[in-house]
């Protein structure tokens, strides 16, 4: 029996015994999230191919219905959550779908029917939960946001995972988390799929795509003081990689503002078949591997510093990606996120050998009488990238840069309270071999309706 089915059966049976439990009913919440999403990607430089068109553009309406129950009474408390997702295509042609060749599972926003976007797609996720004191167990649909596993929400509908997770806050100032994930449902999919990494998730002349159904993770956050938090997490995707994470965040009041420091370190190595089987290799390893794919071997260090004062936020950071491979993260090839300070609108700046510096500025217009209006810009420059030419000759010193602009407004009060409008514009340029630069625009209108 699947974990989600078992969890739901246990939760429903327990709830039925306590049907009049005030906590379960009174503490329940339900919301309907609406997202109208348009994206336009312009692939620049170079000639278009069957799999890389010059323009991808799609527009859709998403519905995100969530129910979060309270808990039954008693020492052992039970509850159940549910998430219903539905996406409707408003515009997408064959040329603009982003899966022109028909070989991928989906396009820029929607799943594919051959090489065309489907008219609509939907999914339902259920999570059973059990709570004892400050310890909570969840089985079923999960959306973790942890250093070693991050749910992606960058398109019309969010990504979800299937598995189990236990979280405890029984020790003061300490949060401990452990879990196992077996499946992922992509942001442009209604199906649960197995897990993989970049380099192994796509078909090639020797690889039909390799996947695993076991990702283990554990770790915790400890508040050393009210302004200083230390983190350690471990993740293991069976037959692909093992990863250790150390983090330290600190808020320091300096003059009229606050300086936030965010230090992160990842140590990633190969696991199982990734160490000796080509079909399981990671992308970005060019040291002794003519294919440009090899064992996971990466150390990633980063520091980001943000100073906020009077509505202004000034920031800067630096990241180093050492080792012979790109930085690995859960990546099935259908859109994913990584817990790194350089995970931007288009690129992640975590290639083998890459050194990246970034500068940020944001402003909250509430300080000048326009609450709800915000704007920001980020610029990143990555250099010293290890790669190869088309003839497989090794290269170093390749580079890339990206500039992202975001302008957003959320109505703070009145009959349209919480209605949001956002524009995100990104420009990415690179001298990487056989790679096309990109421009991208996203327009997003969102609204949340409380139902319970």
C-alpha atoms as one frame of an Amber mdcrd trajectory, in Angstrom:
protein
   0.000   0.000   0.000   1.344   3.449  -0.844   2.405   5.681   2.034  -0.142
   8.388   1.175  -3.002   5.868   1.073  -1.952   4.285   4.349  -1.514   7.650
   6.020  -4.926   8.830   4.885  -6.593   5.619   6.056  -5.025   5.916   9.510
  -5.875   9.601   9.809  -9.473   9.168   8.656 -10.034   6.237  11.027  -8.705
   8.238  13.971 -10.683  11.328  13.006 -13.875   9.313  12.649 -13.495   8.198
  16.272 -13.269  11.840  17.329 -15.754  13.393  14.941 -16.733  16.048  17.434
 -13.168  17.084  18.159 -13.210  20.868  18.269  -9.519  21.151  17.404  -9.793
  19.268  14.131 -12.752  21.314  12.883 -12.141  24.743  14.382  -8.453  24.873
  13.473  -8.982  23.755   9.873  -8.209  26.156   7.042  -8.962  26.121   3.336
  -7.734  28.563   0.678  -8.009  28.846  -3.084  -4.967  30.328  -4.758  -5.328
  31.739  -8.274  -2.318  32.381 -10.498  -2.419  33.759 -14.031   1.027  33.122
 -15.481   2.652  34.236 -18.754   6.250  33.462 -19.728   8.209  34.441 -22.839
  11.735  33.105 -23.405  13.898  34.403 -26.252  16.862  32.129 -27.062  19.467
  34.383 -28.617  22.641  33.791 -30.659  23.209  30.645 -32.633  20.772  28.871
 -34.923  17.536  27.258 -33.733  17.359  23.460 -33.661  14.565  20.914 -33.325
  14.994  20.979 -29.540  16.033  24.620 -29.093  13.672  27.050 -30.773  14.334
  30.775 -30.769  11.184  31.577 -28.827   9.089  29.814 -26.194   5.913  31.461
 -24.882   2.990  30.064 -22.864   0.102  31.506 -20.880  -2.163  29.750 -18.399
  -4.472  29.975 -15.406  -3.674  27.956 -12.315  -5.864  26.923  -9.374  -4.299
  25.815  -6.091  -6.873  24.546  -3.554  -5.491  23.680  -0.123  -7.097  22.195
   2.970  -5.115  22.102   6.214  -6.905  20.417   9.087  -6.499  20.991  12.770
  -5.751  18.070  15.067  -7.970  15.736  17.007  -7.760  15.902  20.788  -5.683
  13.580  22.945  -2.061  12.735  23.561  -1.696  11.336  20.053  -3.394  13.756
  17.647  -4.378  13.118  14.027  -5.086  15.312  11.029  -5.196  15.319   7.257
  -4.179  17.875   4.616  -4.993  17.986   0.909  -3.815  19.949  -2.110  -5.677
  20.080  -5.429  -3.895  21.579  -8.442  -5.449  22.452 -11.799  -3.910  24.276
 -14.751  -5.691  25.538 -17.866  -3.905  26.444 -21.099  -4.841  29.894 -22.375
  -2.259  30.138 -25.130   0.502  27.876 -26.457   1.337  26.985 -30.046   3.459
  24.068 -31.215   6.339  26.419 -32.062   6.200  28.167 -28.675   5.498  25.186
 -26.395   9.140  24.555 -25.510   8.990  20.862 -26.476   9.024  21.190 -30.244
  10.804  17.865 -30.733   8.291  16.011 -28.560  11.078  14.190 -26.695  10.632
  15.917 -23.320   7.879  15.272 -20.776   6.593  18.810 -20.967   7.106  22.302
 -22.273   7.829  25.584 -20.560   4.588  25.537 -18.527   2.325  22.667 -19.610
   2.662  18.893 -20.025   2.961  17.684 -23.592   0.709  15.647 -25.834   3.343
  14.720 -28.386   4.932  18.073 -29.195   1.903  20.175 -28.258   0.690  21.505
 -24.926  -2.288  19.769 -23.303  -5.488  21.761 -22.815  -5.405  21.294 -19.037
  -3.842  19.162 -16.317  -4.629  18.371 -12.685  -3.432  16.468  -9.639  -4.532
  15.726  -6.088  -2.277  15.200  -3.106  -3.228  13.973   0.373  -1.125  14.059
   3.530  -1.903  12.210   6.725  -0.334  13.672   9.863   0.195  12.593  13.458
   1.329  14.843  16.293   2.626  14.101  19.790   3.598  17.162  21.827   5.838
  19.201  19.455   6.719  16.279  17.184   4.843  15.860  13.900   4.898  13.038
  11.355   3.589  13.574   7.823   3.060  10.874   5.189   1.932  11.529   1.634
   2.311  14.734  -0.370   5.142  16.980   0.853   6.573  20.365  -0.111   9.814
  20.588   1.874  11.968  23.715   1.831  15.238  22.583   3.362  18.902  23.047
   2.365  19.102  19.597   0.716  15.593  19.475  -0.827  13.633  22.478  -2.080
  10.155  22.570  -3.661  10.078  24.579  -6.892   7.261  27.096  -7.380   8.499
  29.026 -10.389   5.740  28.284 -12.893   1.942  27.993 -13.044   1.672  25.221
 -10.413   4.140  24.110  -7.724   6.232  20.965  -7.582   5.319  18.342  -4.974
   7.031  15.260  -3.522   5.761  11.934  -2.178   7.201  10.482   1.001   7.353
  10.898   4.757   8.830  13.513   7.071   9.112  13.899  10.842   9.764  17.263
  12.497  10.313  17.927  16.186  10.579  21.121  18.235  10.539  19.424  21.648
  13.978  20.804  22.516  14.042  24.570  23.021  15.633  26.521  20.146  16.271
  23.300  18.187  14.319  22.054  15.161  15.130  18.547  13.905  13.889  17.126
  10.587  14.241  13.709   8.932  12.509  12.189   5.940  12.469  10.017   2.872
  11.144  11.047  -0.531  10.352   8.529  -3.267   8.661  10.505  -6.050   8.422
  14.018  -7.443   5.601  15.621  -9.405   6.979  18.304 -11.699   5.578  21.792
 -11.996   4.467  20.985 -15.563   3.178  17.487 -14.855   0.328  15.557 -13.239
   2.375  12.373 -12.775   4.683  11.263  -9.969   8.128  10.351 -11.282  11.311
   8.913  -9.808  14.266  11.121  -8.833  17.492  11.999 -10.642  20.203  14.634
 -11.222  21.466  16.710 -14.145  23.367  14.579 -16.634  21.522  11.349 -15.827
  17.936  12.566 -16.226  17.901  12.860 -20.030  18.233  10.468 -22.926  21.467
  10.222 -24.903  23.190   7.725 -27.133  23.995   5.509 -24.129  21.524   6.646
 -21.510  17.756   6.267 -21.499  17.579   8.297 -18.304  18.446   6.871 -14.897
  16.391   7.434 -11.749  16.138   6.466  -8.092  13.159   6.183  -5.755  15.047
   6.814  -2.509  16.197  10.195  -1.247  16.985  10.325   2.473  17.515  13.524
   4.404  17.992  14.700   7.988  19.257  17.722   9.850  18.398  20.590  12.089
  18.416  24.315  12.899  19.718  25.540  16.256  19.240  29.089  17.482  22.472
  29.870  19.303  21.042  33.305  20.133  17.925  35.146  18.964  19.965  36.549
  16.050  22.297  33.634  15.243  21.189  30.288  13.756  23.387  27.317  12.843
  22.287  24.549  10.445  23.435  21.072   9.482  21.664  18.834   6.928  22.472
  15.608   5.113  20.932  14.304   1.896  21.479  11.056  -0.013  19.980  10.253
  -3.404  20.632   6.512  -3.690  23.015   5.632  -6.535  23.722   9.308  -7.300
  25.166  11.463  -4.527  25.686  12.164  -0.833  25.600  15.747   0.396  26.486
  17.499   3.664  25.398  21.087   4.345  26.562  23.593   6.963  24.914  26.987
   7.304  25.122  30.033   9.543  22.791  33.043   9.473  23.139  36.162  11.616
  21.201  39.410  11.992  23.194  42.345  13.351  21.694  45.744  14.114  24.123
  48.336  12.773  23.128  51.971  13.082  19.580  52.496  11.787  19.531  49.233
   9.824  20.154  45.487  10.048  22.916  43.465   8.388  22.015  39.856   7.555
  24.871  37.429   6.934  24.159  34.087   5.229  27.068  31.608   5.013  26.619
  28.217   3.301  28.806  25.200   2.545  27.920  22.015   0.616  30.155  18.929
   0.340  28.882  16.514  -2.340  30.325  13.144  -3.362  29.287  10.153  -5.500
  27.083   7.313  -4.252  26.605   3.808  -5.633  26.338   3.547  -9.401  27.286
   7.190  -9.932  30.829   6.168  -9.020  31.317   3.634 -11.828  28.368   3.498
 -14.233  28.280   6.031 -17.102  24.486   6.150 -17.317  24.374   7.495 -13.724
  27.062  10.142 -14.173  26.575  13.798 -13.270  26.899  16.637 -15.747  29.857
  18.979 -15.716  32.727  16.576 -14.947  35.428  17.007 -17.587  38.477  15.735
 -15.684  39.236  12.435 -17.374  35.699  11.972 -18.782  35.527  12.649 -22.519
  31.735  12.775 -22.387  31.775  15.698 -19.965  29.886  13.530 -17.462  31.372
  11.763 -14.465  31.226  11.175 -10.731  29.767  13.768  -8.386  32.619  15.700
  -6.800  31.824  19.214  -5.617  32.450  21.636  -2.754  30.360  24.793  -2.856
  31.048  27.770  -0.571  29.010  30.973  -0.504  28.437  34.112   1.502  25.633
  36.639   1.025  25.367  39.890   2.982  22.266  42.117   2.968  21.934  45.483
   4.708  18.380  46.842   5.121  17.692  50.427   6.136  14.706  52.749   5.580
  13.160  50.508   2.914  16.441  50.009   1.032  18.235  46.649   0.884  21.806
  46.606  -0.405  23.515  43.261  -0.903  26.567  41.498  -2.201  27.883  37.966
  -2.236  30.469  35.518  -3.530  30.298  31.798  -4.331  32.938  29.214  -5.243
  32.115  25.854  -6.883  35.192  23.634  -6.419  35.671  20.051  -7.540  35.478
  18.187 -10.816  31.682  18.208 -11.282  28.798  20.649 -11.266  26.919  21.105
  -7.989  24.272  18.329  -7.695  20.660  18.681  -6.542  17.378  16.812  -7.087
  16.689  17.468 -10.756  14.351  15.310 -12.818  14.742  17.598 -15.836  11.324
  19.254 -15.520  12.199  22.293 -13.397  13.779  22.271  -9.962  15.270  24.469
  -7.251  18.518  24.333  -5.268  19.262  25.956  -1.918  22.049  28.190  -3.177
  22.284  31.977  -3.174  22.785  31.998  -6.955  19.590  30.134  -7.953  18.225
  32.834 -10.242  15.390  33.212 -12.743  17.313  31.534 -15.587  20.566  30.011
 -14.274  22.056  28.640 -11.040  25.754  29.590 -11.428  27.037  26.368  -9.864
  29.081  24.789 -12.658  32.386  23.034 -12.066  35.122  25.539 -11.240  32.780
  28.529 -11.296  33.435  31.644  -9.223  30.447  33.961  -8.935  30.018  37.393
  -7.420  26.672  39.131  -7.136  25.222  42.534  -6.284  21.639  43.226  -5.179
  19.385  46.178  -4.517  15.702  46.237  -3.488  13.298  48.904  -2.273  10.018
  48.748  -0.349   7.862  51.699  -1.421   5.829  51.547   1.792   8.467  53.927
   3.122   7.209  56.608   0.719   3.501  55.943   1.206   2.896  53.139  -1.332
   2.501  49.957   0.742   2.541  46.736  -1.255   4.853  48.010  -4.002   8.365
  46.530  -4.140  11.152  46.439  -6.722  14.561  44.835  -6.952  17.497  44.063
  -9.211  20.193  41.362  -9.018  23.364  41.079 -11.106  25.633  38.000 -11.120
  28.884  37.315 -12.955  30.321  33.792 -13.056  33.798  33.001 -14.414  36.472
  30.270 -14.492  33.908  27.650 -15.639  35.285  24.241 -16.637  33.770  22.920
 -19.874  34.635  21.395 -23.254  34.464  22.368 -26.915  32.317  20.542 -29.460
  35.367  18.345 -30.206  35.661  17.498 -26.469  38.801  19.542 -25.888  38.944
  20.717 -22.281  38.439  24.431 -21.607  38.635  26.639 -18.540  37.851  30.282
 -18.046  34.400  30.330 -19.637  31.922  32.826 -18.187  28.293  33.841 -17.833
  26.292  36.713 -16.335  22.647  37.343 -15.484  20.632  40.419 -14.607  17.179
  39.992 -13.009  14.624  42.751 -12.391  11.440  42.247 -10.350   8.595  44.724
  -9.815   5.614  43.580  -7.731   2.506  45.124  -6.219   0.073  43.527  -3.761
  -3.081  45.470  -2.895  -2.860  45.867   0.909  -6.490  46.590   1.740 -10.004
  47.000   0.353 -12.225  44.591  -1.619  -9.245  43.386  -3.729  -6.906  42.889
  -0.788  -4.079  40.400  -1.556  -4.466  40.723  -5.339  -0.906  40.738  -6.639
   0.738  41.687  -9.924   4.398  40.978 -10.704   6.765  41.463 -13.645  10.050
  39.544 -13.743  12.613  40.261 -16.437  15.893  38.368 -16.836  18.829  38.640
 -19.224  21.501  35.897 -19.371  24.640  35.957 -21.519  27.396  33.343 -21.827
  30.396  32.301 -23.911  29.909  28.610 -23.071  30.345  26.414 -26.140  27.175
  25.279 -27.955  24.982  27.306 -25.577  22.469  30.014 -26.483  21.992  33.114
 -24.361  18.482  34.016 -23.187  16.104  36.842 -22.393  12.969  36.091 -20.399
   9.847  37.886 -19.195   7.244  36.624 -16.720   3.947  38.334 -15.929   2.065
  36.983 -12.910  -1.323  37.931 -11.468  -2.177  36.138  -8.217  -5.031  36.138
  -5.731  -5.788  34.121  -2.606  -9.335  33.457  -1.411  -9.857  32.135   2.139
 -12.626  29.514   2.176 -12.441  28.425   5.833
